[in-house]
Amino acid sequence: MELAILGATIGAGLVAIGAGIGIGIIGAKAVDGVARQPEASGKIQAPMFIIAALIEGVCLFALVICILAVMRQ
């Protein structure tokens, strides 16, 4: 039981770190693209928000899996 809790907390931490890095990279690239071509900001922002939402969805799914792993024990 204790190892399941340890594994789930490590997994949740890795998921949070991965999502933070992914969203940070997306934001940095989007700001860089808008700085280079301000007239294309609308075309850059929409895909950026979609990809960020997909990353958040995967993050939440992984966190639910970690919680279920703890509750199953």
C-alpha positions in Angstrom: 0.0 0.0 0.0 2.8 2.4 0.9 4.6 1.7 -2.4 1.4 2.4 -4.3 1.0 5.8 -2.6 4.7 6.6 -3.3 4.3 5.6 -7.0 1.2 7.6 -7.4 2.7 10.7 -5.9 5.8 10.4 -8.0 3.6 9.9 -11.0 1.5 12.9 -10.2 4.6 15.0 -9.8 6.0 13.9 -13.1 2.7 14.6 -14.8 2.6 18.1 -13.4 6.2 18.8 -14.4 5.6 17.5 -17.9 2.5 19.5 -18.4 4.2 22.7 -17.1 7.1 22.2 -19.5 4.8 21.5 -22.4 2.6 24.5 -21.8 5.7 26.7 -21.2 7.2 25.6 -24.6 3.9 26.3 -26.3 3.6 29.7 -24.8 7.2 30.6 -25.6 6.9 29.6 -29.2 3.6 31.4 -29.6 5.0 34.6 -28.1 8.1 34.3 -30.4 5.8 33.8 -33.4 3.6 36.8 -32.6 6.8 38.9 -32.0 8.0 38.0 -35.5 4.7 38.4 -37.2 2.2 40.5 -35.2 -0.4 40.3 -38.0 -0.6 36.5 -37.6 -1.5 36.6 -33.9 -5.0 35.3 -34.5 -3.7 32.3 -36.5 -1.1 31.5 -33.8 -3.3 31.9 -30.7 -6.1 29.5 -31.7 -3.9 26.4 -32.2 -1.9 27.4 -29.1 -5.0 27.3 -27.0 -6.1 24.0 -28.5 -2.8 22.3 -27.9 -2.6 23.7 -24.3 -6.1 22.3 -23.7 -5.0 18.9 -25.0 -2.0 18.9 -22.7 -4.1 19.8 -19.8 -6.5 17.0 -20.7 -3.7 14.4 -20.7 -2.5 15.8 -17.4 -5.9 15.5 -15.8 -6.3 12.0 -17.2 -2.9 10.9 -15.7 -3.7 12.4 -12.4 -7.0 10.5 -12.3 -5.1 7.3 -13.0 -2.7 8.1 -10.1 -5.6 8.7 -7.8 -7.3 5.5 -8.9 -4.1 3.6 -8.2 -4.0 4.8 -4.7 -7.7 4.1 -4.0 -7.5 0.6 -5.5 -5.1 -0.5 -2.8 
